[in-house]
Amino acid sequence: MGKKIVFLLAMALALLLPSQVRAQDSPQQPVDLTTRKANATHNGLRKIKNLPSKTIDVTATETNVATVKTANADKKRDAVNKAKAQVASSASKSKDKKETAIKRMAHQPSALPSLKRQHAPRQAGEVIDAYGVIIKPAEGQRKIYNRSGHALMHDYDADSWLLTEQDGQVDVVLCDNGDVYIKDLISNYRNGAWVKGALSGNTITIPTGQLVNYESYSEVPYAIYWGKRDGRDYFKNEARTAITFTIDGDRILLENSDEENVIGIFYEYLGESFFSNVADYESVYDFDHDYVPLDGRLVRRQASSLDGLKGLYLIGNKKVYVK
C-alpha cells in the first residue's frame, strides 16, 4: 500500500517538472529595434498631436521686427534732433550774449547811455560808425600835444608786464559847446578812434565804456575802462565811470592813476571782460607850439633849418613839404 502511494507521487512529479523546465528553458523572443523606434515615434507623434495647437505667425514676427527697427530709428532720430536743438540753442545763446555784450559796451548806463543819443543832434563834422566808434570829431579848435608818462604792455615771451614810456603825439579838439575829443587815448593802441568828453573849468571828464574798436568778423567790441591790478593781472574796474584830466597851462594831466590803477582797452566776449594788455598811467600831454592850422590841417611853424625834418611846414608864409 505504501509503495503504491509513493509510485503515484512519483508519477505526479514527473508530469509537473517537464512543464516548469520548459517554461524556464524557453528562449526570450528577439527584440525588434526598428519596430520599437517606430512605435516610439508613433507614440511621440500621437502625444504631439494631442498637445494644444500653436501657430507661428510669420507675418506677425516680421511686423514685430519692423516695429523694433522703427523704434530704434525713432530713438536715433530723436537723439540727433535733440543734439541739433542743443547746438542751435547754444549758438542762439552765444549770439544773444554777444549782442548783449555789444549793446552793453556801446550803451553804458553808468557812463554814456548811448553815444548817439547822448550827443544828438551831433555837432557839425562829427562822424560815428555803425558800431558807435567816433571816427571823426566835431568842428573845433584842434591842438597837437606831445605824450609822456608811463605805458603798460604784456611781454608774451617772458609772460610778464613790460613798463615803457609813452611817446609820440596826441590830437585834442576843443569845441565851443564844451565837448572835447581825444584821438588814440591809449598810447599803444593807435587805430584813429576818438573818445568824447566834456570840459568844465579846467577839468576834462571822459566817460568810460566808449567804444574804440569793433571786430566785425569775431563780433568783439573794444572799449576804454579803468583797470585795477589784482595780483599779476589787471581787471576792469567798473566802479570808476569817468577818466579825468586837468588842464594846467599848456599841459593836460591824467588824474588819480598809478601802476595799480591804469586806463586801458578791454574787450568783451560772451558776457566776459578781458584786458587787451595795453594801458597808460600818469599820462602828461604837453602842447606843441610848433603846429599851426593851415588849410584845415595842422602844420609846423617856420623852421630855421630843414635838416632832419619831415612833413608839411609853413616857411615864409609858404607851404613847404619836406620828404
Secondary structure as GFF3:
##gff-version 3
##sequence-region A 1 323
A	DSSP	alpha_helix	2	25	.	.	.	ID=ss1
A	DSSP	alpha_helix	33	50	.	.	.	ID=ss2
A	DSSP	alpha_helix	58	106	.	.	.	ID=ss3
A	DSSP	alpha_helix	115	118	.	.	.	ID=ss4
A	DSSP	beta_strand	127	128	.	.	.	ID=ss5
A	DSSP	beta_strand	134	136	.	.	.	ID=ss6
A	DSSP	beta_strand	141	155	.	.	.	ID=ss7
A	DSSP	beta_strand	160	165	.	.	.	ID=ss8
A	DSSP	beta_strand	169	174	.	.	.	ID=ss9
A	DSSP	beta_strand	179	183	.	.	.	ID=ss10
A	DSSP	beta_strand	194	200	.	.	.	ID=ss11
A	DSSP	beta_strand	203	207	.	.	.	ID=ss12
A	DSSP	beta_strand	211	215	.	.	.	ID=ss13
A	DSSP	beta_strand	220	230	.	.	.	ID=ss14
A	DSSP	beta_strand	233	236	.	.	.	ID=ss15
A	DSSP	beta_strand	242	248	.	.	.	ID=ss16
A	DSSP	beta_strand	251	254	.	.	.	ID=ss17
A	DSSP	beta_strand	261	269	.	.	.	ID=ss18
A	DSSP	beta_strand	272	287	.	.	.	ID=ss19
A	DSSP	beta_strand	291	294	.	.	.	ID=ss20
A	DSSP	beta_strand	297	300	.	.	.	ID=ss21
A	DSSP	beta_strand	311	315	.	.	.	ID=ss22
A	DSSP	beta_strand	318	322	.	.	.	ID=ss23
###
